[in-house]
């Protein structure tokens, strides 16, 4: 049986982008081992993003690519006056 992301894992210390990526994985119901393999990184790498270290930009982009997304830089929204 393939392992899917643990829905009970506490993600409050994870970077907001990592939390969003995990939500995408959960929505797609893709085993994180499969995502990691297709992205060319180890499954433990993603696990560490969730619990310890932030991702390298190139690895994060590779995972987003597997999920069908891309990282985009955009201007900040103007503060309401």
ZIRAZI-V336627 format. One record per residue. RES is the residue in one small letter. PSI is psi as a letter, one per 40 degrees, with the letter a starting at -180 (NA if undefined). Layout:
BEGIN
res=RES psi=PSI
res=RES psi=PSI
END
This chain:
BEGIN
res=x psi=h
res=x psi=i
res=x psi=h
res=x psi=i
res=x psi=h
res=x psi=h
res=x psi=e
res=x psi=e
res=x psi=h
res=x psi=h
res=x psi=e
res=x psi=d
res=x psi=e
res=x psi=i
res=x psi=i
res=x psi=d
res=x psi=d
res=x psi=d
res=x psi=d
res=x psi=d
res=x psi=d
res=x psi=d
res=x psi=d
res=x psi=d
res=x psi=d
res=x psi=d
res=x psi=d
res=x psi=e
res=x psi=f
res=x psi=h
res=x psi=h
res=x psi=d
res=x psi=d
res=x psi=d
res=x psi=d
res=x psi=d
res=x psi=d
res=x psi=d
res=x psi=e
res=x psi=f
res=x psi=i
res=x psi=i
res=x psi=d
res=x psi=d
res=x psi=d
res=x psi=d
res=x psi=d
res=x psi=d
res=x psi=d
res=x psi=d
res=x psi=d
res=x psi=c
res=x psi=i
res=x psi=i
res=x psi=i
res=x psi=i
res=x psi=d
res=x psi=d
res=x psi=d
res=x psi=d
res=x psi=d
res=x psi=d
res=x psi=d
res=x psi=d
res=x psi=d
res=x psi=d
res=x psi=e
res=x psi=f
res=x psi=i
res=x psi=i
res=x psi=h
res=x psi=h
res=x psi=h
res=x psi=i
res=x psi=i
res=x psi=i
res=x psi=i
res=x psi=h
res=x psi=h
res=x psi=h
res=x psi=NA
END
